[in-house]
Amino acid sequence: MSRHVALALAGALVCAQADAQADAQPKPIQAALAEFMPEPGPLRLYSTSGEVAVSIPVSPRLELTDATLHLELTNSISLIKGRSHIVVVLNDRTLAQLPLNADQPEMAADVTLPIAQLKPGYNKLTLRVNQHYSTDECEDRSAPELWTEIDAQKSTVTLLGDYKPLNPRLSELGDIIDVKLWN
């Protein structure tokens, strides 16, 4: 490594440390679910048991104090109340079951994401539906009226916390310049 490259990296580390220490007040960072998806657009869940997973990045530099998932969705008006719901799962742990209601097909809900469940790296957020349009045993699992659509632009993840103090070393450059910081 040339001396100029080493000096530039050292300067970047010092600047990053100064920026982190200037931000003493915890600030929420928020991102739409769409930012974690390979393609833009709503998340559509079809059939009696559809699901979709999104990877939520968490930087090892963050010391989290709170995390929230805000969901905005629309479901079919053909679904049976009491037999249709959406399940929120984080890293294979069920966090919430929210009823889907044909009488009120538009819904917004906030789900607390337990800090202990969020690990540095990528966290698997799964949204799973169980939806029915009939009480008969002979329900068509692929009926077109079995759908729920999650608005990936209006549905967000919000993290609140502090950045851990930096003791910059070149070996930790990956944690300082980290795509999991959301900015």
Disulfide bonds with the S-S distance in Angstrom:
none
